[in-house]
Amino acid sequence: MKKNNTTINEHAKTLVCMYNYIPDTSGIVAAKRIYQNKEKVDLIHNKQPKDEFDTDFNNLVSQYIEDEVEIDTLYRFNYGNHSKEFIKKSLKEIEKLTSRKGQYNKVYSRALFAISHFLAFEYKLKNPNVKWIAEFSDPMLYDSNGEKRESKLDKESANRLNDIIKNKGFKPHYDNDNYFFYAEYIPYLFADKIVFINENQRSIMLNSLPTDLKDSVIKKSIVLPHPILDKEVYYLKNANYNNIDKNKVNLAYFGRFYDKRKPYSILSSLYALDDKIKEKCVIHLFLPNKDEYQKLVDCMPLNKDNIIIINDYYNYLEFLNLLTKFDCLICPDTKTDKHYPYNPYLPSKVSDYLGSQVDIWGIYEKNSPINKMDEIKYKSDMDNLKSIEETLKHIIQDKIDRM
């Protein structure tokens, strides 16, 4: 257990339940909420992999954390013995905290990962008067392919959940043992407040619910985008990055490239530009899988003059500082391939980009949250390569005109 060294005049009355924490993306959003609210909390989370720990941002947020408890269990996304172990150990640690400080008034949980909600639920069961705020980063039951996530609860756990649901006067689902179903259903029934990131997400997640339950969840839900940190936070730690040529237009992308978020449309559009325009542009990619894409880029004729520069990740505070150094920040949508009636995903990096006050280039899927945002200056249809090419040309020319 870690204890904040600041003087405590009154104990924290909010418990934050996070299975995953910094530097996991969802954990960073939870940490940003803590920092933005500037309210003293206690925090419980699973121990994060050592090679991924972000000390700088953790230290910044810790000024608002009275007690932080790390639970040492296997780190996994799906349900398993580690889930039971995490909840069991966490409840014991929470009991130690409350025996010393009294019960909490509020409990907050955020998923992904689902275990966070299940821990908050267990505390809510023991303390019915606590206000449980449950936040969803993305749909839990279905992935970005529109395919159902499956992870089987053991029979004892499934029956226990349904007995609790039945005893509270709600509809049980004894024939359903899918962990991810209950990751949504339990907060819908028992949380006092549900937080969604965007309206598309709320609509899609609630679409299949019976009308009475859907109406109930809507009444106690809010749409609350990812928090935007104060401008001063972007300058707390300078990022040592020397690859920016101020005589050129510098664009940057931060994150992962995977099946639903690939770089090829951006690189192809760069390749298609007239040489006089192309030579004025540099695209900086910050990726966790740097070596894989370095090999790809090295084979491309357009990169003979370092038009594309590939870098490793930076830690979070350095990342925020890096954002301020570029002319435009690239944010492609997660492609849902029409598995949803409209895209429910809003990348958390959008809030970080907005806080930097640097122009943003959104490469959107039709009717996505990114497409609807007036704050995003440049936009391209991700299914239209010509649109991407024309937008890139527009960005470069705009910046050249300002030089």
C-alpha positions in Angstrom: 0.0 0.0 0.0 1.3 3.4 -0.9 0.3 6.4 1.2 0.4 10.0 0.0 2.8 12.1 2.2 0.7 15.2 2.1 -1.2 16.2 5.2 -4.7 14.7 5.3 -7.3 16.9 7.0 -10.2 14.7 6.0 -10.0 11.2 4.6 -10.9 10.4 1.0 -14.6 9.6 0.6 -14.3 8.3 -3.0 -12.9 4.9 -3.9 -11.6 4.4 -7.5 -11.7 0.7 -8.6 -9.4 0.1 -11.6 -8.0 -3.3 -12.6 -5.8 -1.6 -15.2 -4.1 1.7 -14.5 -1.2 3.9 -15.8 0.1 3.4 -18.5 -2.8 1.5 -20.0 -4.9 3.8 -22.1 -8.1 3.3 -20.1 -6.1 3.7 -16.9 -4.6 7.0 -18.1 -8.2 8.3 -18.7 -9.2 7.3 -15.2 -6.0 9.0 -13.9 -6.9 12.1 -15.9 -10.4 12.2 -14.3 -8.8 12.0 -10.8 -6.4 14.9 -11.7 -9.1 17.0 -13.3 -11.6 16.5 -10.5 -8.9 17.5 -7.9 -10.8 15.5 -5.3 -8.9 13.3 -2.8 -9.5 9.6 -3.6 -8.3 6.2 -2.6 -7.2 4.0 -5.5 -7.1 0.3 -5.9 -5.7 -1.4 -9.0 -3.8 -4.4 -10.2 -0.1 -4.3 -10.3 1.0 -3.1 -13.8 3.8 -4.6 -15.8 7.1 -3.0 -14.6 8.4 -2.4 -18.1 5.4 -0.2 -18.9 5.2 1.9 -15.8 5.0 5.7 -16.2 6.4 7.3 -13.1 6.1 10.9 -14.1 2.4 11.0 -14.8 1.7 8.7 -11.8 3.5 11.2 -9.5 1.5 14.1 -10.9 -1.8 12.4 -10.2 -0.7 11.0 -6.8 -1.2 14.4 -5.1 -4.9 13.6 -5.2 -4.5 10.0 -4.0 -4.6 9.4 -0.3 -4.1 5.7 -0.3 -3.1 3.6 -3.4 -3.3 -0.2 -3.2 -1.7 -2.4 -5.8 -3.0 -6.0 -6.0 -0.5 -8.5 -7.4 -2.5 -10.9 -9.6 -2.1 -12.2 -13.1 -2.8 -9.5 -15.7 -5.4 -10.7 -18.1 -8.4 -9.3 -20.1 -10.8 -12.2 -19.9 -12.4 -13.8 -16.9 -10.5 -16.5 -15.1 -9.2 -17.4 -11.6 -7.2 -14.2 -11.6 -10.5 -12.3 -11.7 -11.7 -13.9 -8.5 -8.3 -13.5 -6.9 -8.2 -9.8 -7.7 -11.6 -9.1 -6.3 -11.0 -11.2 -3.2 -7.7 -9.6 -2.4 -9.1 -6.1 -3.2 -12.1 -6.5 -0.9 -9.7 -7.4 2.0 -7.7 -4.3 1.3 -10.7 -2.1 1.1 -11.9 -3.5 4.4 -8.6 -2.5 6.0 -9.0 1.0 4.6 -12.6 1.5 5.7 -12.0 0.1 9.2 -9.5 2.9 9.6 -11.3 5.7 7.7 -15.0 4.7 7.5 -17.1 3.8 4.4 -16.9 5.7 1.1 -19.6 8.0 -0.3 -18.7 7.2 -3.9 -17.1 4.4 -5.9 -15.9 4.9 -9.4 -15.0 2.2 -11.9 -14.0 2.3 -15.6 -14.0 -0.4 -18.2 -12.2 -1.6 -20.3 -11.2 -3.8 -18.3 -14.4 -5.4 -17.1 -13.0 -6.5 -13.7 -13.0 -2.9 -12.6 -16.9 -2.9 -12.7 -17.1 -6.2 -10.9 -15.0 -5.0 -8.0 -17.1 -1.8 -7.7 -20.3 -4.0 -7.8 -19.1 -6.1 -4.9 -18.4 -3.0 -2.9 -21.9 -1.6 -3.8 -23.5 -4.9 -2.6 -21.8 -4.6 0.8 -22.6 -0.8 1.0 -25.9 -0.1 -0.8 -25.9 3.6 0.0 -22.7 4.3 -1.8 -23.0 6.1 -5.1 -21.5 3.9 -7.8 -20.4 5.7 -11.0 -19.6 3.3 -13.8 -17.8 4.5 -16.9 -17.6 2.6 -20.2 -14.7 3.4 -22.5 -16.1 1.3 -25.4 -18.8 -1.4 -25.9 -17.9 -4.4 -23.7 -20.1 -7.2 -25.2 -19.1 -6.6 -28.8 -15.7 -5.7 -30.3 -14.9 -3.4 -33.2 -15.7 -6.2 -35.7 -19.2 -6.4 -34.3 -18.4 -9.8 -32.9 -19.5 -10.9 -29.5 -16.8 -11.2 -26.9 -17.0 -14.5 -25.0 -15.5 -15.5 -21.7 -17.2 -18.1 -19.7 -18.2 -17.6 -16.0 -18.1 -20.7 -13.9 -21.6 -22.0 -13.0 -21.3 -20.9 -9.3 -20.5 -17.3 -10.2 -23.1 -17.0 -12.9 -25.8 -18.4 -10.6 -24.8 -16.1 -7.8 -25.0 -13.1 -10.0 -28.5 -14.1 -11.3 -29.7 -14.8 -7.7 -28.7 -11.3 -6.7 -30.3 -9.8 -9.9 -33.5 -11.7 -9.2 -33.6 -10.8 -5.5 -33.4 -7.1 -6.5 -36.4 -7.5 -8.7 -34.6 -7.5 -12.1 -34.7 -10.1 -14.8 -32.1 -12.8 -14.3 -30.4 -14.6 -17.1 -29.6 -18.1 -15.8 -29.0 -19.4 -19.3 -26.2 -16.8 -19.9 -22.7 -17.4 -18.6 -20.9 -14.8 -20.7 -18.7 -12.6 -18.5 -18.8 -9.7 -20.9 -22.6 -9.7 -21.0 -22.7 -9.1 -17.2 -19.9 -6.5 -17.5 -22.6 -4.3 -19.1 -25.8 -5.7 -17.5 -24.6 -5.4 -13.9 -23.7 -1.7 -14.1 -27.0 -1.0 -16.0 -28.9 -2.5 -13.1 -26.9 -1.5 -10.0 -24.8 1.6 -10.8 -26.3 5.0 -9.8 -24.7 6.8 -12.7 -23.5 5.5 -16.1 -20.9 7.4 -18.1 -20.5 7.0 -21.8 -17.9 8.7 -23.9 -20.0 9.7 -26.9 -23.6 9.5 -28.0 -23.0 6.9 -30.7 -21.6 4.6 -28.0 -24.5 5.0 -25.7 -27.1 4.5 -28.4 -25.4 1.3 -29.7 -24.7 -0.2 -26.3 -28.3 0.4 -25.2 -30.0 -0.5 -28.4 -30.7 -4.2 -27.6 -32.0 -3.6 -24.1 -35.7 -4.0 -23.3 -37.5 -0.6 -23.5 -38.0 -0.2 -19.7 -34.4 -1.0 -18.9 -33.2 1.2 -21.7 -35.2 4.1 -20.4 -33.9 3.6 -16.9 -30.3 3.6 -18.0 -30.7 6.6 -20.2 -32.2 8.6 -17.2 -29.1 7.8 -15.1 -26.5 8.1 -17.8 -24.5 11.0 -19.1 -22.2 11.5 -22.1 -18.9 12.8 -20.9 -16.0 12.9 -23.4 -12.4 12.1 -22.3 -11.0 14.8 -20.0 -8.8 17.5 -21.5 -5.9 18.5 -19.2 -4.8 22.1 -18.5 -2.4 23.6 -21.0 0.3 23.9 -18.3 0.5 20.1 -18.0 1.8 19.9 -21.6 4.9 21.8 -20.5 5.7 20.0 -17.2 8.3 17.7 -18.9 10.1 18.6 -22.1 10.3 15.9 -24.7 13.8 15.7 -26.1 13.0 15.3 -29.8 15.4 16.8 -32.4 13.8 15.5 -35.7 11.6 18.5 -36.4 12.7 20.6 -39.4 11.1 24.0 -38.9 11.4 24.7 -42.7 8.9 21.9 -43.4 5.4 21.0 -42.4 5.5 18.4 -39.6 2.6 16.0 -39.0 2.6 13.4 -36.3 0.7 10.2 -35.5 0.8 8.6 -32.0 -0.5 5.1 -31.3 -0.8 1.7 -32.7 -1.4 0.6 -36.2 -3.4 -2.6 -36.5 -6.1 -4.2 -38.6 -8.6 -1.4 -37.9 -6.2 1.4 -37.9 -3.6 1.1 -40.7 -1.1 3.7 -42.1 -1.2 2.7 -45.7 -3.8 5.2 -46.8 -1.8 8.0 -45.3 1.5 6.8 -46.8 -0.1 6.1 -50.2 -1.5 9.7 -50.3 1.9 11.1 -49.4 3.4 9.1 -52.3 0.7 10.4 -54.7 1.6 14.1 -54.0 3.5 16.3 -56.4 7.2 16.3 -55.6 7.3 20.0 -54.8 4.5 19.6 -52.2 5.9 16.2 -50.9 9.3 17.6 -50.2 7.8 20.2 -47.9 6.3 17.5 -45.6 7.5 15.2 -42.9 5.3 12.6 -41.1 6.5 11.5 -37.7 5.1 8.2 -36.5 5.4 7.2 -32.8 4.7 3.5 -32.5 5.2 0.6 -30.1 6.1 -1.7 -33.0 8.7 0.7 -34.5 11.0 -2.0 -36.1 8.1 -3.6 -38.0 7.1 -0.3 -39.7 10.7 0.8 -40.2 11.3 -2.1 -42.5 8.1 -1.2 -44.4 9.1 2.4 -44.8 12.7 1.6 -45.7 11.4 -0.2 -48.8 9.4 2.9 -50.0 11.0 5.1 -52.6 9.4 8.2 -51.1 11.5 8.0 -47.9 14.9 8.7 -49.5 14.8 12.2 -47.9 13.4 11.1 -44.5 9.8 12.1 -45.4 8.7 9.5 -42.8 10.4 9.3 -39.4 9.5 6.4 -37.1 10.0 6.7 -33.4 9.4 4.7 -30.2 6.7 5.7 -27.7 7.4 8.4 -25.1 6.0 8.4 -21.6 2.7 10.3 -21.1 3.9 13.7 -20.0 6.6 13.7 -22.7 4.0 12.7 -25.2 1.8 15.7 -24.2 4.8 18.0 -24.7 5.6 16.4 -28.1 2.1 17.2 -29.3 2.8 20.9 -29.0 5.8 20.7 -31.4 4.0 19.7 -34.6 2.0 21.5 -37.2 -0.8 18.9 -37.4 -1.8 15.8 -35.5 -3.2 12.8 -37.3 -6.1 10.9 -35.8 -7.6 8.0 -37.9 -10.9 6.4 -36.8 -11.2 2.8 -35.8 -12.8 1.1 -38.8 -15.9 -0.8 -37.9 -16.6 -2.2 -41.4 -20.3 -1.5 -41.1 -20.7 -4.0 -38.3 -22.4 -1.2 -36.4 -25.0 1.1 -37.8 -22.5 3.9 -36.9 -19.1 4.1 -35.3 -19.2 4.0 -31.5 -15.5 4.7 -30.9 -13.8 8.0 -30.0 -10.0 7.6 -29.5 -8.9 8.9 -26.2 -6.0 10.7 -27.9 -8.4 13.2 -29.4 -8.7 14.8 -26.0 -4.9 15.0 -25.7 -4.7 16.5 -29.2 -7.4 19.1 -28.4 -5.5 20.1 -25.2 -2.4 20.8 -27.2 -4.2 23.4 -29.3 -2.5 22.1 -32.4 -4.5 21.5 -35.6 -6.0 18.0 -36.0 -6.5 15.9 -39.1 -9.3 13.4 -38.5 -9.6 10.5 -40.9 -13.1 9.4 -40.2 -15.6 6.7 -40.8 -19.0 8.2 -41.8 -21.2 9.3 -38.9 -18.4 8.6 -36.4 -17.8 10.8 -33.3 -14.7 12.2 -35.0 -16.7 13.2 -38.1 -19.1 15.1 -35.9 -16.5 17.2 -34.0 -16.3 20.8 -35.1 -13.0 21.2 -33.2 -11.2 19.0 -35.7 -10.0 21.3 -38.5 -9.1 18.9 -41.2 -11.2 15.8 -42.1 -11.0 13.0 -44.7 -13.2 10.1 -45.5 -11.2 7.0 -44.6 -12.8 5.0 -47.4 -11.8 7.6 -50.0 -8.1 7.8 -50.8 -8.6 10.8 -53.0 -10.2 12.6 -50.0 -7.1 11.7 -47.9 -4.7 12.9 -50.6 -6.5 16.2 -51.1 -6.7 16.9 -47.4 -3.0 16.2 -46.9 -2.2 18.6 -49.8 -4.5 21.2 -48.2 -2.8 20.8 -44.8 0.7 21.2 -46.3 -0.3 24.2 -48.4 -2.0 25.9 -45.4 1.1 25.6 -43.3 3.4 26.7 -46.1 1.3 29.8 -46.6 1.8 30.7 -42.9 5.6 30.3 -43.0 
